[in-house]
Amino acid sequence: MGAIITLTTDFGLTDAYVVAMKGVMLGINPEA
């Protein structure tokens, strides 16, 4: 079963930072 990752930020929904953070998290744990 995949891990659950929660993240609370003030990046908003349209910033490129959201995509970057998702990429880093998936790079660390691709099954999350």
C-alpha positions as CSV (number, residue, x, y, z in Angstrom):
1,M,0.0,0.0,0.0
2,G,1.3,3.5,-0.8
3,A,2.3,6.0,1.8
4,I,0.2,9.0,2.6
5,I,1.9,12.3,2.4
6,T,0.3,15.5,3.7
7,L,1.7,19.0,3.1
8,T,0.4,22.3,4.3
9,T,1.9,25.4,2.4
10,D,0.9,28.8,1.3
11,F,2.0,28.1,-2.3
12,G,-1.6,28.2,-3.7
13,L,-2.9,26.0,-6.5
14,T,-1.4,27.6,-9.6
15,D,2.3,28.2,-8.6
16,A,5.1,26.1,-10.1
17,Y,6.2,25.3,-6.6
18,V,3.3,22.9,-6.2
19,V,4.5,20.8,-9.2
20,A,8.1,21.0,-8.0
21,M,7.1,19.7,-4.5
22,K,5.1,16.9,-6.0
23,G,8.0,15.9,-8.2
24,V,10.4,15.8,-5.3
25,M,8.0,13.7,-3.2
26,L,7.4,11.3,-6.0
27,G,11.1,11.1,-6.6
28,I,11.7,10.1,-3.0
29,N,8.8,7.7,-2.8
30,P,7.3,6.8,-6.2
31,E,4.6,4.6,-4.6
32,A,3.2,7.5,-2.5
